Amino acid sequence: MAYSILYSIAGSEIISVTAESLARKVTLFGVGLTRAYLVREMRDLRFQPEMGTGKRRRASRIAFDYGAKTITFAQEIEEAEAAEIITRIRQHCNIGQTPSPQKSGIKFWQQD
């Protein structure tokens, strides 16, 4: 909880995008950590709306799949703002999308 309070006072998040990578730098009082992700390993860049309530609440955010992990950034973002950021990221790099079952030609049905 202390980190959340300090981050709200003196924290920042910087996203840098090139054709080959997306880097996320999180700083607190000017000191930070940068993590870079290879675009060719990224899939399904998307907005995740807020879910839950109280202690089980998960803030809205932007996410993408990276191998077996889901990477998130831009906590507490509004959907319209997330859509703009996602559009800008996609203008600079080609992040893959997993085809939905309807697009892949695979049909699911339930047997009674």
Summary of the structure (lengths in Angstrom):
residues: 112
radius of gyration: 16.8
end to end distance: 49.4
largest distance: 60.1
contacts: 255
relative contact order: 0.17
helix: 29%
strand: 39%
